[in-house]
Amino acid sequence: MKTLYSAFDVTEDDGFGARLLIDLGALAENWRVMRRLSAPARCSAVVKADGYGLGMEPVIRTLYDAGCRDFFVATAHEGEIVRKFAAESRIFVMNCLLPGIEPLCRSADLIPVLASMEHVAIWTQSCIVNGDHPCALQIDTGMNRLGITVKEAHILAGDVTRPAGFSPVLIMSHLVCGDDPDHTLNDRQLEHFTQISKAFAGVEASLSNSAGILLGEEFRFDLTRPGIALYGGQASTVKGNVTMPVVTALAHIVTIRTAAAGETVSYGAAGMLHRDSRLAVCSVGYADGYLRAVSGAGTTLRGSNTKGARGYVLGHNVPVVGRVTMDLTIFDVTDIPADLLKPGDSIELFGHNVPLDDVAAAADTIGYELLTSLGSRYRRHYTHSSTG
Ligand SMILES: *Cc1c(COP(=O)(O)O)cnc(C)c1O
């Protein structure tokens, strides 16, 4: 019997303990899904944090080939990398710590998203001295993180003394509770942002991340900014997944051992065996971003009652037993006939059979954190499903 990912089973050790299968065809298809859901607004892609951990170059190339021409990154350095693979595109840098970043914005043709009145003043001065260069403007409609206030936005919009150097190509804001369609803050933010977009008539407006796109047409404005949905994560706590998994994480079995009922497993003796068990010791650990908090039942999970994650192999869900350690995690494979599983076989940590967000939930976190924590120790296989 072959396991689902037997093509990636290890018969000869290649020096890697775990692998990521990154389906670029699914990524492209997910972008097209978000583009359809965003229409008639244009659809960008948020590719910060190394494309949510998937790898900047393949992610950008794939999205660019799919037709994406607007990218959002966190830092200007990330923007410089995007520029290499997305020549004809607008690249917005959301966290510019002006001053000092202006030369890089100009040389790599990046659009800084100004996030305070201080930024506006510095940028305006730079444009007076060095000539016009496009910028964007963030307005804080409730997050209390980045952006000028709603009041400042209205004053700025009506300020006829505004120097010619200040002419944003985009205004944007960010939703606080977009993943919860019933939250009253959504409508309040929408109302503020709608007013501001009217005050900045003729300037493109952008409000919605992945979750916001699902809230409805009125949230989409001119440009949407999906991130997590592109990478197969769950955007809305209510609406479930609208896109397909992109990343499959696999660890291979290093050894299979038996242990008797009553014995304990891993550090802290936190995993108690209630039956004679067969245990698959797998080459992945918290150093790979398989978070220690996903540890199986019996482990103290920072005060929460989560029961721990499960892996998947040969049609079986195999629970994590005991604590996840730095490099190794132990799965209970007692229910799988002994002759079907051997060292080198792959166990899916998350992917098509174990939702990313289930593993995240076991660790009391979100898919975003799991993806961006994956680390550098995986062997990455980029694949193209037929959907591409
Ligand atoms: C990260 C980010 C996004 C993308 O959000 P997702 O929830 O991943 O779709 C959009 N806008 C801003 C301002 C962000 O910081």
The ligand as an ORCA input file, in Angstrom:
! r2SCAN-3c Opt
* xyz 0 1
  C      -1.103     41.667      6.128
  C      -2.030     42.698      5.638
  C      -3.013     42.395      4.676
  C      -3.313     40.981      4.227
  O      -4.181     40.420      5.193
  P      -4.747     38.934      5.105
  O      -5.600     38.826      6.316
  O      -3.578     38.029      5.131
  O      -5.521     38.824      3.842
  C      -3.758     43.438      4.150
  N      -3.564     44.712      4.584
  C      -2.664     45.036      5.524
  C      -2.529     46.442      5.971
  C      -1.875     44.045      6.098
  O      -1.004     44.355      7.055
*
